[in-house]
Each structure stands twice: as structure tokens, then as C-alpha cells.
Amino acid sequence: MPVAPLSATETTDLPEQASATPADAAGPDVEEARARKQKREEELASLTQDINVSAERQGAIENEIRSIDRDRETLNSKILSTADTIKILETEVSDTERRLRRLGENEDAVRASLAGRRDVLAEVLAALQRIGRRPPPALAVRPSDALAAVRSAILLNAVMPELRVETEALASDLAELSRLKDVIAKEKKTLLGDAMRLAEEKSRLELLLSAKRQERDRNTQKLAEEKRRSQELAEKSKSLMELISRLEAEIESARAASEKSRQASAAARPGREGRWDPFTDPGRLSPALPFVEAKGQLPWPVAGDMIRDFGQEDEFGGKTEGQSITTRPGSRVTAPADGWVVYAGPFRSFGQLLILNTGDGYHVLLAGMDRIDADLGQFVLAGEPVGVMGTTRLASAATLGLGSTQPVLYVEFRKDGRAIDPTPWWAGTEEEKARG
């Protein structure tokens, strides 16, 4: 039997359609999503940037540093372990920030889904209100309303399945939104805890490095003179090969480092069994093993993502001679290998440049740092802090066209003056690989 048109009274009880079209609603929703994303990014940045070590905790760390022995081996051991902890914490903080960004994007997607079905939600609520306010008439009680009962039953039979589907979808979205909020709250708590530990470890490292500097008995006037002379050579040199050659010929500390590396190579014991641990014998004054034997064992100098590898095409039509790694702002840079500092300072487009003589004609170059914490002639251990990254990427020829605003560390290995691929030297563990 055909269903008669609804009466005027019945039509007034049906939910009204929203006057705005989806296109009209899209604009405010997009702007709202953008505003939420920007606010979330600002909140994420402030979570780690505004954390400072409390005065009480700072005092406890200072007492701890004062209580340790001031001999070279103990200080080096503490410095190496603290720098390694910082690298691990920086990786964990970066991973947590990535998870929070993904969770935020998921939250935006659920909110957009709910916003897109705003009209459907209004219809569901209105229909349920109507059913509760005016239930279908009972045929046994009010026979005169038989036609209305049949019409209502047919209408409900057609509408209820759709209402059920939409209601379940809306309930699922709301449940997912609630779950995401709980997960985001837990991740933020984790981030705050790791950021606080990171701040404490950085404070500890600064105090350890200060204690080590106080223990050095080097002639500061002689060091200043060598620094001035090395800067003059850097200004005159046209290439890295020329710079290294001049340094080792004219600077006493660089010349001494070259001689010590030759002596260490001659005294080294070849064919060492098993893997090398850079934390073993922190009081050593020469490389633990020949550089060529350290293949597959060197720790990464910084926690980050490699965005440009050795041998890739650059913006000048040539091939890259090193690797570029993005880092967190203010990350600590550690020496990837045992070696003597033959240069520490600015050089042409490289910015702040550190050159280590690692023996047997090998040199390791690190560029892009905001500050260098190693002195000319100093012997540094693999894993020992040698510098600090800035807050943004420093423009240089080595990092041109990378499209990243994060700080970028440039790493280059050289053998007898020629650039070689660093890849075979890096440790193969997942913790030490650059993620890209």
C-alpha cells in the first residue's frame, strides 16, 4: 500500500537540514585544523625548550663532580659515558616528538571526520528525540490510528538501519578521539621526563668538561699563538688538502700530532680479535687500534638522520665528498674516532671545522657546529664531546640545497688528502645508524 504524504504536523518534527553546504563549512574547518596544528607545534617546542635544571638538582650534580677523582682516566670515563647517555636521550626525545606529531595528525583526522558528519549527527539526535517525544501509536490501543501506525512503522524501518550505522560510526570516532587524548597525555609525560633527564646530563657534561679543562697543564699563551697561526694558514689555504698539509708542516701541535700518529701506527698490534669497545681504557693517550681496523666499529658523532650520503650529486654538478646528518638543536657532537686535533676553527664555506688526525694518513673532518670544545694538539677519544650544534642550519657549501632548517653536521673522511666513503667505518648497530 502506498504511503501517504506526511502531514504538516509530522514534517515539523523531522530534523532540519543544515543551511550551510559542505563547501561553506570546509573553510572554517581547514583554518581550525591549521590553527590546532600550529598551536600543537608551539606547545611541543616549548615542552623541551623551557626545561631548566632546578637549583637543588644543579647543586647535587656539582657536588657529584667535585667528589670524583680528577685523574685523566676517571674524568674521561665519566665524560664518555655522559656523552653516550645524552646521545641516547636525544634519540628518544626525537622519537617521542615524532610520535606526538603523528598522534596529533590522527586526532585532526578524527575531528575532521566528526566535523564532516555534523549534519548527520544533528539528524540522528533529532530523530532520536522525535522517537522519544512521539512514539509510534499502538494499533491495539488506538485502532483509529492504524494508518498512522503503519506509516510510522514503514518510516522507522527505512530510517533506523541508517541511523544505527551512523550512530556506530560516530561512537567509534568519539571512542578513538578519547583514546588518542589518553595516548597523547602519556607521550607528553614521557617527553617531559626524558627532556628533564637530558637537561641534567647536559649540565653534568658541561661541569665535567670544565673540570677537565682545569686539569690541563698546557701553556695557554702558546696555545693562543698556535690558534692565531692556524687561522692565518686557513685564510691562505684554498683547499682542505692544502690546509692539512700546511698545518702539519708549520704548526708545532699539528706536527707533533702527525708524529704521534706515526708512532702509534708503528706500535699498534694488528689482527685484534673481536669487536672494539671505545669505552675501554679511557686513560689512553694514543688510538686503541689502527684506524683501518676500526671499520664497522666507529660510533656516529651525533644522533640524527642522514639526508645526504657520500658520492651523491650536489648543486654544483659534482659529487659530495662527505655525509650530512640533521640533528636536534644544541646537540652534542662527539669524536667518531681516536685522534689528535690538528685544526679547530672557521674555514671558508665550511664554517666551524674540526680536523682529527687518526693515523696512517687518515683524517676525520666535522663541520657545521656552532661551537668547538677541543684544542689544537689535544688527543680525543672516540665518543668524547668535541662540539655543540647550533639552533638552526648554518649555510655552507657542504649543506647547500638540503631543504632542512635543522642543524646539519657535515662529516668527511680523508686518506692521504683524498675524500673516501665513511660508510664502511660506522658501527652496524641500529642505535648508531642514521635513520633516513
PAGUFI-365783 format. One record per residue (C-alpha): residue number from 0; residue in one letter; x, y, z. Coordinates in pm, whole numbers, plus 50000, padded with zeros to 5 digits. Example, Ala and Ser with C-alpha at 12.3 -4.5 7.8 and 13.67 -1.06 7.14 Angstrom:
BAPA   resi   resn    east   north      up
BAPA      0      A   51230   49550   50780
BAPA      1      S   51367   49894   50714
// end
This chain:
BAPA   resi   resn    east   north      up
BAPA      0      M   50000   50000   50000
BAPA      1      P   50147   50337   49905
BAPA      2      V   50234   50563   50192
BAPA      3      A   50051   50893   50202
BAPA      4      P   50244   51217   50222
BAPA      5      L   50338   51324   50575
BAPA      6      S   50119   51580   50738
BAPA      7      A   50230   51929   50816
BAPA      8      T   50249   51838   51184
BAPA      9      E   50472   51537   51116
BAPA     10      T   50706   51722   50885
BAPA     11      T   50781   51978   51153
BAPA     12      D   50917   51701   51376
BAPA     13      L   51180   51586   51122
BAPA     14      P   51533   51732   51163
BAPA     15      E   51605   52041   50959
BAPA     16      Q   51888   52021   50705
BAPA     17      A   52183   52245   50775
BAPA     18      S   52171   52556   50563
BAPA     19      A   52547   52562   50504
BAPA     20      T   52686   52344   50227
BAPA     21      P   52995   52125   50278
BAPA     22      A   53196   52372   50077
BAPA     23      D   53086   52652   50309
BAPA     24      A   53187   52453   50617
BAPA     25      A   53520   52340   50472
BAPA     26      G   53682   52680   50501
BAPA     27      P   53645   52725   50879
BAPA     28      D   53733   52357   50939
BAPA     29      V   54059   52388   50743
BAPA     30      E   54154   52707   50922
BAPA     31      E   54069   52549   51257
BAPA     32      A   54285   52245   51176
BAPA     33      R   54575   52469   51076
BAPA     34      A   54541   52669   51395
BAPA     35      R   54539   52350   51604
BAPA     36      K   54847   52219   51422
BAPA     37      Q   55040   52543   51478
BAPA     38      K   54940   52552   51843
BAPA     39      R   55047   52188   51884
BAPA     40      E   55389   52256   51724
BAPA     41      E   55443   52555   51953
BAPA     42      E   55343   52350   52257
BAPA     43      L   55573   52067   52152
BAPA     44      A   55867   52305   52111
BAPA     45      S   55804   52473   52447
BAPA     46      L   55790   52137   52627
BAPA     47      T   56163   52078   52578
BAPA     48      Q   56298   52431   52530
BAPA     49      D   56169   52575   52856
BAPA     50      I   56306   52298   53079
BAPA     51      N   56581   52402   53318
BAPA     52      V   56757   52203   53587
BAPA     53      S   56637   52307   53932
BAPA     54      A   56883   52480   54161
BAPA     55      E   56867   52186   54403
BAPA     56      R   56940   51931   54129
BAPA     57      Q   57216   52150   53984
BAPA     58      G   57379   52165   54326
BAPA     59      A   57364   51787   54359
BAPA     60      I   57532   51744   54021
BAPA     61      E   57807   51992   54116
BAPA     62      N   57873   51801   54439
BAPA     63      E   57894   51478   54240
BAPA     64      I   58155   51628   54005
BAPA     65      R   58359   51767   54293
BAPA     66      S   58364   51427   54462
BAPA     67      I   58510   51229   54171
BAPA     68      D   58881   51178   54123
BAPA     69      R   59042   51433   53895
BAPA     70      D   59279   51195   53719
BAPA     71      R   59259   51175   53341
BAPA     72      E   59116   50822   53328
BAPA     73      T   58828   50889   53568
BAPA     74      L   58734   51218   53403
BAPA     75      N   58745   51067   53055
BAPA     76      S   58536   50771   53164
BAPA     77      K   58267   50999   53311
BAPA     78      I   58272   51226   53006
BAPA     79      L   58238   50936   52761
BAPA     80      S   57951   50771   52948
BAPA     81      T   57765   51102   52993
BAPA     82      A   57804   51194   52625
BAPA     83      D   57673   50850   52527
BAPA     84      T   57372   50893   52757
BAPA     85      I   57299   51232   52601
BAPA     86      K   57306   51082   52252
BAPA     87      I   57059   50809   52357
BAPA     88      L   56827   51061   52527
BAPA     89      E   56833   51292   52223
BAPA     90      T   56726   50999   52007
BAPA     91      E   56445   50908   52248
BAPA     92      V   56322   51268   52268
BAPA     93      S   56320   51297   51887
BAPA     94      D   56129   50967   51857
BAPA     95      T   55871   51082   52112
BAPA     96      E   55825   51412   51929
BAPA     97      R   55768   51224   51602
BAPA     98      R   55506   51003   51771
BAPA     99      L   55332   51308   51915
BAPA    100      R   55315   51469   51572
BAPA    101      R   55161   51154   51422
BAPA    102      L   54911   51130   51709
BAPA    103      G   54820   51494   51658
BAPA    104      E   54759   51430   51288
BAPA    105      N   54538   51131   51377
BAPA    106      E   54345   51348   51621
BAPA    107      D   54290   51608   51350
BAPA    108      A   54167   51336   51112
BAPA    109      V   53911   51211   51366
BAPA    110      R   53796   51566   51437
BAPA    111      A   53764   51631   51064
BAPA    112      S   53557   51312   51030
BAPA    113      L   53325   51428   51304
BAPA    114      A   53301   51777   51157
BAPA    115      G   53225   51634   50813
BAPA    116      R   52930   51442   50954
BAPA    117      R   52799   51728   51164
BAPA    118      D   52470   51733   50970
BAPA    119      V   52432   51356   51009
BAPA    120      L   52490   51387   51383
BAPA    121      A   52215   51652   51401
BAPA    122      E   51978   51425   51210
BAPA    123      V   52049   51127   51436
BAPA    124      L   51992   51330   51751
BAPA    125      A   51676   51490   51614
BAPA    126      A   51531   51153   51506
BAPA    127      L   51602   51000   51846
BAPA    128      Q   51442   51298   52018
BAPA    129      R   51138   51266   51798
BAPA    130      I   51101   50894   51874
BAPA    131      G   51127   50965   52245
BAPA    132      R   50882   51255   52232
BAPA    133      R   50624   51099   51998
BAPA    134      P   50647   50718   51999
BAPA    135      P   50457   50531   51723
BAPA    136      P   50088   50478   51812
BAPA    137      A   49985   50131   51937
BAPA    138      L   49739   49964   51697
BAPA    139      A   49571   49760   51976
BAPA    140      V   49505   50061   52195
BAPA    141      R   49412   50318   51928
BAPA    142      P   49255   50143   51627
BAPA    143      S   49166   50478   51472
BAPA    144      D   49537   50544   51428
BAPA    145      A   49605   50225   51231
BAPA    146      L   49710   50412   50917
BAPA    147      A   49943   50637   51115
BAPA    148      A   50091   50332   51289
BAPA    149      V   50165   50160   50959
BAPA    150      R   50314   50475   50811
BAPA    151      S   50536   50529   51118
BAPA    152      A   50647   50167   51118
BAPA    153      I   50743   50186   50750
BAPA    154      L   50928   50514   50806
BAPA    155      L   51117   50380   51109
BAPA    156      N   51204   50056   50928
BAPA    157      A   51362   50261   50648
BAPA    158      V   51540   50509   50872
BAPA    159      M   51658   50303   51171
BAPA    160      P   51922   50089   50989
BAPA    161      E   52089   50404   50859
BAPA    162      L   52064   50567   51199
BAPA    163      R   52226   50265   51356
BAPA    164      V   52516   50267   51110
BAPA    165      E   52577   50637   51156
BAPA    166      T   52545   50610   51534
BAPA    167      E   52804   50330   51547
BAPA    168      A   53041   50529   51324
BAPA    169      L   53005   50837   51543
BAPA    170      A   53054   50631   51860
BAPA    171      S   53368   50476   51708
BAPA    172      D   53512   50819   51623
BAPA    173      L   53439   50952   51970
BAPA    174      A   53599   50647   52131
BAPA    175      E   53908   50686   51910
BAPA    176      L   53929   51056   51996
BAPA    177      S   53920   50972   52367
BAPA    178      R   54189   50705   52322
BAPA    179      L   54413   50945   52130
BAPA    180      K   54383   51204   52405
BAPA    181      D   54496   50947   52664
BAPA    182      V   54792   50833   52450
BAPA    183      I   54897   51193   52378
BAPA    184      A   54889   51273   52750
BAPA    185      K   55114   50970   52826
BAPA    186      E   55358   51060   52545
BAPA    187      K   55381   51419   52672
BAPA    188      K   55460   51287   53021
BAPA    189      T   55733   51065   52874
BAPA    190      L   55871   51358   52672
BAPA    191      L   55888   51582   52978
BAPA    192      G   56069   51314   53177
BAPA    193      D   56326   51249   52903
BAPA    194      A   56375   51622   52845
BAPA    195      M   56446   51677   53214
BAPA    196      R   56699   51392   53217
BAPA    197      L   56857   51535   52902
BAPA    198      A   56892   51878   53064
BAPA    199      E   57055   51722   53370
BAPA    200      E   57300   51518   53163
BAPA    201      K   57398   51825   52959
BAPA    202      S   57461   52015   53281
BAPA    203      R   57671   51726   53412
BAPA    204      L   57872   51715   53090
BAPA    205      E   57943   52089   53099
BAPA    206      L   58079   52057   53453
BAPA    207      L   58290   51753   53360
BAPA    208      L   58439   51931   53061
BAPA    209      S   58512   52233   53278
BAPA    210      A   58687   52008   53532
BAPA    211      K   58894   51852   53255
BAPA    212      R   58996   52194   53121
BAPA    213      Q   59109   52292   53470
BAPA    214      E   59330   51983   53484
BAPA    215      R   59515   52063   53164
BAPA    216      D   59864   52193   53217
BAPA    217      R   59907   52333   52866
BAPA    218      N   60069   52669   52815
BAPA    219      T   59772   52895   52732
BAPA    220      Q   59992   53160   52572
BAPA    221      K   60150   52906   52340
BAPA    222      L   59806   52766   52253
BAPA    223      A   59674   53112   52167
BAPA    224      E   59970   53173   51939
BAPA    225      E   59915   52841   51759
BAPA    226      K   59546   52922   51714
BAPA    227      R   59632   53260   51562
BAPA    228      R   59884   53099   51326
BAPA    229      S   59644   52823   51223
BAPA    230      Q   59381   53087   51138
BAPA    231      E   59631   53263   50914
BAPA    232      L   59703   52937   50733
BAPA    233      A   59332   52870   50695
BAPA    234      E   59283   53207   50528
BAPA    235      K   59566   53140   50283
BAPA    236      S   59479   52778   50203
BAPA    237      K   59249   52718   49904
BAPA    238      S   59154   52357   49980
BAPA    239      L   59131   52111   50266
BAPA    240      M   59427   51917   50130
BAPA    241      E   59640   52231   50127
BAPA    242      L   59522   52331   50475
BAPA    243      I   59610   51994   50631
BAPA    244      S   59947   51989   50458
BAPA    245      R   60037   52340   50579
BAPA    246      L   59916   52273   50934
BAPA    247      E   60126   51960   50974
BAPA    248      A   60427   52139   50826
BAPA    249      E   60409   52473   51013
BAPA    250      I   60209   52425   51335
BAPA    251      E   60401   52253   51615
BAPA    252      S   60097   52083   51773
BAPA    253      A   59978   51952   51435
BAPA    254      R   60329   51838   51351
BAPA    255      A   60353   51663   51689
BAPA    256      A   60013   51500   51632
BAPA    257      S   60129   51368   51296
BAPA    258      E   60444   51225   51454
BAPA    259      K   60250   51067   51741
BAPA    260      S   60008   50908   51494
BAPA    261      R   60302   50753   51306
BAPA    262      Q   60449   50619   51628
BAPA    263      A   60112   50481   51736
BAPA    264      S   60066   50310   51399
BAPA    265      A   60409   50151   51423
BAPA    266      A   60340   50024   51776
BAPA    267      A   59985   49906   51706
BAPA    268      R   59906   49539   51738
BAPA    269      P   59744   49415   51415
BAPA    270      G   59487   49138   51388
BAPA    271      R   59297   49222   51708
BAPA    272      E   59027   48966   51790
BAPA    273      G   58660   49061   51850
BAPA    274      R   58490   49399   51848
BAPA    275      W   58649   49713   51987
BAPA    276      D   58490   49897   52278
BAPA    277      P   58568   50273   52271
BAPA    278      F   58493   50295   52645
BAPA    279      T   58778   50058   52731
BAPA    280      D   59091   50220   52878
BAPA    281      P   58963   50582   52892
BAPA    282      G   59308   50698   53008
BAPA    283      R   59481   50604   52682
BAPA    284      L   59695   50865   52506
BAPA    285      S   59702   50703   52160
BAPA    286      P   59448   50524   51937
BAPA    287      A   59329   50191   52070
BAPA    288      L   59377   50031   51727
BAPA    289      P   59480   50135   51375
BAPA    290      F   59210   50338   51202
BAPA    291      V   59181   50092   50914
BAPA    292      E   59097   49815   51164
BAPA    293      A   58813   50021   51311
BAPA    294      K   58588   49959   51008
BAPA    295      G   58234   49879   51115
BAPA    296      Q   58301   49986   51474
BAPA    297      L   58305   50369   51492
BAPA    298      P   58018   50539   51679
BAPA    299      W   57815   50807   51499
BAPA    300      P   57923   51157   51604
BAPA    301      V   57566   51274   51665
BAPA    302      A   57213   51136   51689
BAPA    303      G   57014   51227   51377
BAPA    304      D   56904   51143   51024
BAPA    305      M   57143   51124   50729
BAPA    306      I   56995   51337   50450
BAPA    307      R   57284   51331   50203
BAPA    308      D   57531   51047   50151
BAPA    309      F   57882   51029   50011
BAPA    310      G   57905   51036   49631
BAPA    311      Q   57567   51197   49558
BAPA    312      E   57531   51476   49305
BAPA    313      D   57549   51825   49453
BAPA    314      E   57423   52166   49336
BAPA    315      F   57750   52238   49155
BAPA    316      G   57735   51941   48919
BAPA    317      G   57992   51742   49118
BAPA    318      K   57980   51463   49376
BAPA    319      T   57957   51507   49752
BAPA    320      E   58274   51417   49941
BAPA    321      G   58109   51355   50278
BAPA    322      Q   57784   51285   50461
BAPA    323      S   57530   51534   50602
BAPA    324      I   57330   51449   50916
BAPA    325      T   57043   51654   51063
BAPA    326      T   57049   51693   51441
BAPA    327      R   56841   51836   51721
BAPA    328      P   56917   52200   51810
BAPA    329      G   57203   52217   52059
BAPA    330      S   57303   51852   52014
BAPA    331      R   57641   51741   52143
BAPA    332      V   57891   51628   51880
BAPA    333      T   58136   51353   51975
BAPA    334      A   58457   51236   51811
BAPA    335      P   58386   50933   51591
BAPA    336      A   58740   50801   51638
BAPA    337      D   59053   50838   51849
BAPA    338      G   59274   51112   51712
BAPA    339      W   59471   51433   51758
BAPA    340      V   59320   51774   51687
BAPA    341      V   59517   51940   51407
BAPA    342      Y   59268   52219   51336
BAPA    343      A   58974   52377   51521
BAPA    344      G   58817   52694   51384
BAPA    345      P   58645   52855   51085
BAPA    346      F   58745   52759   50733
BAPA    347      R   58594   52912   50419
BAPA    348      S   58239   52789   50347
BAPA    349      F   58265   52503   50599
BAPA    350      G   58203   52729   50898
BAPA    351      Q   58344   52589   51223
BAPA    352      L   58569   52300   51120
BAPA    353      L   58737   52032   51332
BAPA    354      I   59009   51811   51180
BAPA    355      L   59134   51499   51356
BAPA    356      N   59448   51309   51259
BAPA    357      T   59351   50944   51320
BAPA    358      G   59678   50792   51199
BAPA    359      D   59807   50612   50888
BAPA    360      G   59731   50912   50667
BAPA    361      Y   59364   50925   50770
BAPA    362      H   59186   51244   50875
BAPA    363      V   58827   51294   51001
BAPA    364      L   58656   51629   50940
BAPA    365      L   58349   51761   51123
BAPA    366      A   58182   52087   51013
BAPA    367      G   57862   52281   51082
BAPA    368      M   57899   52313   51460
BAPA    369      D   57815   52630   51647
BAPA    370      R   58097   52575   51898
BAPA    371      I   58409   52357   51915
BAPA    372      D   58526   52232   52255
BAPA    373      A   58859   52076   52152
BAPA    374      D   59201   52246   52142
BAPA    375      L   59489   52216   51897
BAPA    376      G   59712   51919   51974
BAPA    377      Q   59459   51760   52209
BAPA    378      F   59416   51382   52189
BAPA    379      V   59044   51297   52190
BAPA    380      L   58881   50959   52237
BAPA    381      A   58607   50805   52025
BAPA    382      G   58281   50920   52186
BAPA    383      E   58439   51222   52358
BAPA    384      P   58241   51551   52317
BAPA    385      V   58416   51791   52080
BAPA    386      G   58148   52046   51993
BAPA    387      V   57788   52168   52005
BAPA    388      M   57541   52221   51721
BAPA    389      G   57350   52548   51684
BAPA    390      T   56975   52606   51681
BAPA    391      T   56935   52625   51302
BAPA    392      R   57122   52506   50995
BAPA    393      L   57431   52711   50917
BAPA    394      A   57455   52799   50549
BAPA    395      S   57761   52647   50383
BAPA    396      A   57865   52488   50057
BAPA    397      A   57856   52145   50223
BAPA    398      T   57488   52180   50321
BAPA    399      L   57356   52386   50029
BAPA    400      G   57019   52276   49892
BAPA    401      L   56939   52029   50169
BAPA    402      G   56598   52187   50233
BAPA    403      S   56623   52147   50611
BAPA    404      T   56606   52417   50876
BAPA    405      Q   56750   52181   51139
BAPA    406      P   57120   52197   51227
BAPA    407      V   57329   51984   50989
BAPA    408      L   57660   51817   51077
BAPA    409      Y   57890   51753   50780
BAPA    410      V   58127   51455   50815
BAPA    411      E   58417   51380   50583
BAPA    412      F   58685   51109   50591
BAPA    413      R   59015   51156   50405
BAPA    414      K   59302   50922   50324
BAPA    415      D   59631   51085   50213
BAPA    416      G   59440   51402   50129
BAPA    417      R   59160   51241   49922
BAPA    418      A   58799   51207   50036
BAPA    419      I   58679   50850   50095
BAPA    420      D   58338   50697   50177
BAPA    421      P   58284   50692   50558
BAPA    422      T   58008   50428   50537
BAPA    423      P   58228   50118   50595
BAPA    424      W   58359   50263   50923
BAPA    425      W   58027   50323   51100
BAPA    426      A   57905   50076   51359
BAPA    427      G   57638   49843   51224
BAPA    428      T   57406   49852   51527
BAPA    429      E   57066   50010   51483
BAPA    430      E   57138   50260   51761
BAPA    431      E   57435   50401   51570
BAPA    432      K   57289   50407   51218
BAPA    433      A   57147   50734   51084
BAPA    434      R   56776   50696   51025
BAPA    435      G   56660   50810   50687
// end
